[in-house]
Amino acid sequence: MFVFANFIIAVANIVNIVLDIYYWIVIIAALVSWVNPDPYNPIVRFLYSVTDPVLRPIRRLIGYRLGPIDISPLIVILAIIFIQRFLIRSLIEFAYTLKGGAVL
């Protein structure tokens, strides 16, 4: 059973790292959008291609209710924080209970 618990811990840690990276990508994309970047720049294209699939449904749902301010990156950041603090930690605690040890 400890092998399965270690697998869950490893997967939870990898997902946590991926979410950390995506958190910073969303922040950078939001900051870049403030300066009217060159749309043909490869970095800008990468940022928009990675963040638009997540931000687009939120923009469609919420729209621009605060005027010109786009709050969709803020909602994505809050969702990432929720996933990290609740789901990832719950997975790790579940894995430690499978091991029968104390939660770190």
BAFI-3210 file (N, C-alpha, C; in Angstrom, 3 decimals, decimal comma, padded with zeros to 6 digits):
// residues 104
n [1|2|3|4|5|6|7|8|9|10|11|12|13|14|15|16|17|18|19|20|21|22|23|24|25|26|27|28|29|30|31|32|33|34|35|36|37|38|39|40|41|42|43|44|45|46|47|48|49|50|51|52|53|54|55|56|57|58|59|60|61|62|63|64|65|66|67|68|69|70|71|72|73|74|75|76|77|78|79|80|81|82|83|84|85|86|87|88|89|90|91|92|93|94|95|96|97|98|99|100|101|102|103|104]
n.u [000,821|002,079|003,459|001,524|000,655|002,982|003,069|000,759|001,527|003,729|002,493|000,773|002,644|003,897|001,741|001,306|003,661|003,364|001,071|002,095|003,903|002,105|000,619|002,453|002,801|000,271|000,224|002,374|001,417|-000,813|000,427|001,950|-000,075|-000,823|000,916|000,594|001,785|003,906|002,165|003,344|005,590|007,422|007,393|005,191|003,189|003,361|002,635|-000,023|-001,158|-001,043|-002,494|-004,975|-006,897|-007,841|-008,612|-010,502|-013,164|-013,908|-013,904|-015,974|-018,111|-018,167|-017,607|-016,965|-017,578|-016,604|-015,968|-013,251|-011,525|-010,085|-010,890|-010,487|-007,875|-007,382|-009,391|-008,612|-006,145|-007,001|-008,445|-006,368|-004,905|-006,829|-007,026|-004,430|-004,256|-006,401|-007,177|-004,686|-003,311|-005,143|-004,952|-002,301|-002,435|-004,266|-002,718|-000,725|-002,267|-002,919|-000,438|-000,242|001,076|002,183|000,922|002,684]
n.v [-001,196|001,146|001,842|002,720|004,929|006,495|006,975|008,573|010,804|011,672|012,308|014,348|016,261|016,835|017,886|020,120|021,593|022,086|023,673|025,855|026,873|027,533|029,467|031,601|032,054|033,000|035,388|036,776|036,954|038,589|040,937|041,562|042,119|044,659|046,446|046,589|044,596|043,392|041,440|039,452|038,585|035,848|035,077|036,430|035,300|032,649|032,993|033,918|031,778|029,762|030,726|031,685|029,548|028,933|031,369|032,402|031,087|032,082|034,825|034,921|034,127|035,988|038,447|041,899|043,287|045,094|047,301|048,428|046,710|043,577|040,823|038,153|036,859|037,122|035,525|033,021|032,770|032,718|030,331|028,514|028,798|027,816|025,142|024,276|024,643|023,186|020,760|019,541|019,400|017,809|015,424|014,706|014,394|012,282|010,294|009,975|008,980|006,534|005,364|005,093|006,699|009,729|012,947|015,220]
n.w [000,000|000,564|-001,725|-003,522|-002,061|-002,080|-004,812|-005,145|-003,639|-005,146|-007,605|-006,741|-005,921|-008,375|-009,843|-008,273|-008,759|-011,512|-011,426|-010,013|-011,902|-013,964|-012,645|-012,467|-015,192|-015,929|-014,458|-015,649|-018,291|-017,876|-017,008|-019,277|-021,058|-020,394|-021,602|-024,313|-026,281|-028,993|-031,222|-032,742|-031,519|-030,304|-027,590|-026,535|-028,103|-027,214|-024,491|-024,754|-026,153|-024,278|-022,095|-023,041|-023,648|-021,090|-019,994|-021,789|-021,587|-019,073|-019,506|-021,351|-019,775|-017,626|-018,806|-019,440|-016,926|-015,131|-016,533|-018,440|-017,184|-016,938|-015,210|-015,357|-015,242|-012,493|-011,380|-012,337|-011,034|-008,350|-008,443|-008,933|-006,551|-004,764|-005,633|-005,076|-002,284|-001,238|-002,772|-003,537|-001,097|000,279|-001,172|-000,567|002,227|002,318|001,119|003,043|005,132|004,044|004,135|006,815|008,491|010,139|009,231|007,251]
ca.u [000,000|002,947|003,848|000,415|000,687|004,096|002,657|-000,175|002,314|004,526|001,586|000,318|003,752|004,090|000,625|001,548|004,699|002,769|000,181|002,955|004,403|000,993|000,305|003,346|002,528|-000,926|000,624|003,195|000,549|-001,627|001,296|002,312|-001,235|-000,957|001,841|000,308|002,970|003,907|001,501|004,153|006,694|007,196|007,068|003,809|002,332|003,340|001,835|-001,446|-001,639|-001,150|-003,487|-006,289|-007,906|-008,410|-009,218|-011,605|-014,491|-014,214|-014,265|-017,287|-019,083|-018,232|-017,566|-016,233|-018,535|-015,925|-015,493|-012,104|-010,678|-010,287|-010,609|-010,360|-006,643|-007,535|-010,224|-007,780|-005,164|-007,707|-008,750|-005,117|-004,616|-007,774|-006,637|-003,211|-004,459|-007,412|-007,109|-003,351|-003,049|-005,996|-004,342|-001,099|-002,865|-004,855|-001,630|-000,076|-003,124|-002,747|000,818|-000,394|002,002|001,759|000,848|003,718]
ca.v [000,000|002,316|002,205|003,531|006,203|007,272|007,410|009,695|011,952|012,142|012,957|015,601|017,226|017,250|018,779|021,369|022,316|022,559|024,781|027,004|027,428|028,161|030,663|032,670|032,347|033,850|036,718|037,415|037,288|039,748|042,121|041,860|042,680|046,078|047,294|046,473|043,978|042,983|040,131|038,480|038,175|034,447|034,960|036,885|034,273|031,520|033,349|033,960|030,445|028,939|031,249|031,957|028,489|028,962|032,680|032,685|030,764|032,982|036,113|034,769|034,024|037,219|039,611|043,045|043,946|046,166|048,248|047,937|045,841|042,144|040,136|036,710|036,309|037,052|034,359|031,838|032,707|032,257|028,910|027,779|028,794|026,895|023,772|023,934|024,606|022,213|019,455|018,953|019,041|016,672|014,228|014,344|013,866|010,967|009,353|009,682|008,088|005,198|004,830|004,820|007,558|011,081|013,882|016,235]
ca.w [000,000|000,616|-003,089|-004,035|-001,330|-002,636|-006,154|-004,978|-003,188|-006,283|-008,564|-006,131|-005,983|-009,772|-010,178|-007,560|-009,489|-012,763|-011,082|-009,692|-013,165|-014,676|-011,860|-012,904|-016,600|-015,958|-013,977|-016,687|-019,427|-017,489|-017,010|-020,661|-021,754|-020,049|-022,346|-025,739|-026,880|-030,399|-031,279|-033,473|-030,664|-029,932|-026,166|-026,385|-028,714|-026,299|-023,312|-025,102|-026,541|-023,077|-021,148|-023,641|-023,491|-019,741|-019,734|-022,711|-021,034|-017,961|-020,117|-021,957|-018,702|-016,832|-019,667|-018,915|-016,033|-014,416|-017,527|-019,217|-016,370|-017,162|-013,950|-015,577|-014,662|-011,048|-011,083|-012,580|-009,950|-007,162|-008,636|-008,755|-005,120|-004,140|-005,974|-004,350|-000,833|-000,838|-003,424|-003,475|000,300|000,630|-001,768|000,188|003,527|002,057|000,876|004,319|005,923|003,467|004,644|008,232|009,235|010,493|008,112|007,318]
c.u [000,865|003,400|002,769|000,386|001,815|003,776|001,719|000,574|003,129|003,657|001,109|001,414|004,008|002,984|000,808|002,603|004,149|001,842|000,964|003,461|003,289|000,537|001,160|003,153|001,304|-000,581|001,430|002,340|-000,329|-000,788|001,682|001,140|-001,425|-000,122|001,654|001,498|002,785|003,279|002,293|005,390|006,433|006,835|005,625|002,849|002,231|002,454|000,348|-001,977|-001,807|-002,282|-004,875|-007,292|-008,549|-009,156|-010,452|-012,971|-014,889|-014,608|-015,653|-018,380|-019,262|-018,316|-016,704|-017,176|-017,911|-015,368|-014,321|-011,204|-011,064|-009,905|-010,453|-009,018|-006,717|-008,352|-009,426|-006,745|-005,816|-008,074|-007,500|-004,762|-005,550|-007,378|-005,395|-003,468|-005,448|-007,169|-005,737|-003,022|-003,900|-005,453|-003,128|-001,478|-003,507|-003,769|-000,918|-000,955|-003,101|-001,466|000,703|000,523|001,395|001,800|001,918|003,189]
c.v [001,261|002,760|003,083|004,896|007,086|007,779|008,614|010,950|012,528|012,873|014,295|016,661|017,718|018,200|020,124|022,218|022,880|023,741|026,023|027,677|028,141|029,439|031,838|033,018|033,253|035,266|037,454|037,812|038,490|041,018|042,532|042,504|044,162|046,981|047,219|045,884|043,692|041,596|039,067|038,032|036,740|034,257|035,357|035,855|033,048|031,814|033,333|032,584|029,523|029,416|031,445|030,811|028,461|030,266|032,946|032,294|031,671|034,348|036,052|034,758|035,350|038,453|040,701|043,859|045,064|047,198|047,665|046,976|044,382|041,408|038,624|036,153|036,181|035,830|033,075|031,680|032,216|030,782|028,052|027,688|027,834|025,450|023,363|023,756|023,528|020,841|018,788|018,531|017,863|015,372|013,760|013,774|012,488|009,917|009,002|008,810|006,665|004,536|004,454|005,656|008,913|011,958|014,952|017,584]
c.w [000,000|-000,766|-003,715|-003,359|-001,846|-004,038|-006,061|-004,548|-004,344|-007,304|-008,013|-006,178|-007,398|-010,202|-009,498|-008,274|-010,794|-012,501|-010,689|-010,964|-013,906|-013,973|-012,340|-014,374|-016,725|-015,500|-015,044|-017,889|-019,107|-017,503|-018,430|-021,399|-021,452|-020,943|-023,856|-026,502|-028,363|-030,498|-032,023|-032,696|-030,195|-028,459|-025,920|-026,972|-027,824|-025,090|-023,630|-025,489|-025,338|-022,163|-021,751|-023,514|-022,100|-019,497|-020,586|-022,150|-019,870|-018,492|-020,739|-020,896|-017,958|-017,720|-019,049|-018,039|-015,227|-015,387|-018,288|-018,447|-016,595|-015,889|-014,130|-015,095|-013,145|-010,633|-011,284|-011,467|-008,662|-007,262|-008,447|-007,272|-004,394|-004,398|-005,192|-002,857|-000,404|-001,455|-003,294|-002,043|000,744|000,057|-000,967|001,552|003,380|001,853|002,180|005,219|005,353|003,960|006,117|009,105|009,529|009,244|008,303|006,940]
res [m|f|v|f|a|n|f|i|i|a|v|a|n|i|v|n|i|v|l|d|i|y|y|w|i|v|i|i|a|a|l|v|s|w|v|n|p|d|p|y|n|p|i|v|r|f|l|y|s|v|t|d|p|v|l|r|p|i|r|r|l|i|g|y|r|l|g|p|i|d|i|s|p|l|i|v|i|l|a|i|i|f|i|q|r|f|l|i|r|s|l|i|e|f|a|y|t|l|k|g|g|a|v|l]
***
